[in-house]
Amino acid sequence: QVRLVESGGDLVQPGGSLRLSCAASVSISKIYNMGWYRQYPGKEREFVADIDRAGTADYADSVKGRFTISKDNAKNTLYLQMDSLKPEDTAVYYCNAEISPWDYWGQGTQVTVSS
């Protein structure tokens, strides 16, 4: 069974930084694609960033140049470095792993950007 556990969410001031982590219970080196999504209250979950098996990353336009996705295969951990945070980045952030034919999700971690 695949388990994803996010951590690193916190309250941070605008302009600050946070690093989210997603620890997987399986080896991530062969996972086709892993990513981060976020969800605002009452809204659909939305794409933030993802990274494929080869290390190619993709970002939502709203976070390009501010967020960096990376992974450490030896630690089976996915990261999201978030810089220059804005109040509109406030959301619950979820880790995702595509292991065909299933999608796996973590439980989410709250990020709050406020002064």
C-alpha positions as CSV (number, residue, x, y, z in Angstrom):
1,Q,0.0,0.0,0.0
2,V,1.3,3.4,-0.9
3,R,1.3,6.1,1.8
4,L,2.2,9.7,1.3
5,V,2.8,12.0,4.3
6,E,3.1,15.7,3.9
7,S,4.8,18.0,6.3
8,G,6.2,21.5,6.5
9,G,3.1,23.6,6.4
10,D,3.0,26.6,8.7
11,L,2.0,30.3,9.2
12,V,4.4,32.6,7.4
13,Q,4.5,36.3,6.6
14,P,4.1,37.5,3.0
15,G,7.5,37.4,1.2
16,G,8.6,34.5,3.4
17,S,9.6,30.9,2.5
18,L,8.5,27.4,3.4
19,R,9.6,24.0,2.2
20,L,7.1,21.2,2.1
21,S,8.0,17.6,2.2
22,C,6.2,14.5,1.1
23,A,7.5,11.2,2.4
24,A,6.5,8.1,0.4
25,S,6.2,4.6,1.8
26,V,7.5,3.1,-1.5
27,S,10.5,3.8,-3.7
28,I,9.8,6.9,-5.7
29,S,12.5,6.4,-8.3
30,K,10.2,4.5,-10.7
31,I,7.0,6.5,-10.0
32,Y,6.0,8.0,-13.4
33,N,5.0,11.4,-12.0
34,M,4.7,13.1,-8.6
35,G,3.2,16.5,-7.9
36,W,1.8,19.1,-5.6
37,Y,-1.7,20.4,-5.6
38,R,-3.5,22.9,-3.4
39,Q,-7.1,23.5,-2.4
40,Y,-8.9,26.6,-1.2
41,P,-12.0,26.3,1.0
42,G,-15.0,25.4,-1.1
43,K,-12.9,25.1,-4.3
44,E,-11.6,22.3,-6.5
45,R,-8.1,21.0,-5.9
46,E,-5.7,22.8,-8.4
47,F,-2.4,21.9,-9.9
48,V,0.8,23.6,-8.5
49,A,3.8,21.6,-9.8
50,D,4.9,18.2,-10.8
51,I,8.0,16.3,-11.7
52,D,8.4,13.2,-13.8
53,R,10.6,10.2,-13.5
54,A,13.3,11.9,-15.5
55,G,13.3,15.0,-13.3
56,T,11.4,17.2,-15.7
57,A,9.3,19.8,-13.8
58,D,6.2,21.7,-14.7
59,Y,4.6,24.6,-12.8
60,A,1.3,26.5,-12.7
61,D,1.7,30.0,-14.1
62,S,0.8,31.4,-10.7
63,V,3.9,29.9,-9.0
64,K,6.5,30.0,-11.8
65,G,9.7,31.6,-10.6
66,R,8.6,31.4,-6.9
67,F,8.2,27.6,-6.3
68,T,10.6,24.8,-7.0
69,I,9.7,21.1,-7.0
70,S,12.4,18.5,-6.4
71,K,12.8,14.9,-5.2
72,D,15.3,12.8,-3.4
73,N,15.0,9.3,-4.6
74,A,17.4,8.0,-1.9
75,K,15.0,9.4,0.8
76,N,11.8,8.6,-1.1
77,T,10.8,12.2,-0.5
78,L,9.3,14.9,-2.7
79,Y,9.8,18.6,-1.9
80,L,8.2,21.9,-2.7
81,Q,10.4,25.0,-2.0
82,M,8.1,28.0,-1.8
83,D,9.7,31.5,-1.9
84,S,8.2,35.0,-2.1
85,L,5.0,33.7,-0.6
86,K,1.8,35.7,-1.1
87,P,-1.5,35.7,0.8
88,E,-3.2,34.0,-2.2
89,D,-0.9,31.0,-1.7
90,T,-2.8,30.2,1.5
91,A,-4.3,26.7,1.0
92,V,-4.1,23.1,2.0
93,Y,-1.3,21.5,-0.1
94,Y,-1.5,17.9,-1.2
95,C,1.1,15.5,-2.5
96,N,0.2,13.2,-5.4
97,A,1.8,10.1,-6.9
98,E,0.7,8.6,-10.2
99,I,1.3,4.8,-10.0
100,S,-0.7,3.4,-12.9
101,P,-3.6,2.8,-12.8
102,W,-4.0,4.7,-9.5
103,D,-3.6,8.1,-8.1
104,Y,-2.4,8.4,-4.5
105,W,-2.9,11.4,-2.3
106,G,-1.5,12.5,1.1
107,Q,-3.6,14.0,3.9
108,G,-2.6,17.6,3.2
109,T,-0.7,20.2,5.0
110,Q,-1.9,23.8,5.7
111,V,0.0,26.8,4.5
112,T,-1.1,30.2,5.7
113,V,0.5,33.4,4.4
114,S,-0.5,36.3,6.6
115,S,0.9,39.3,8.4
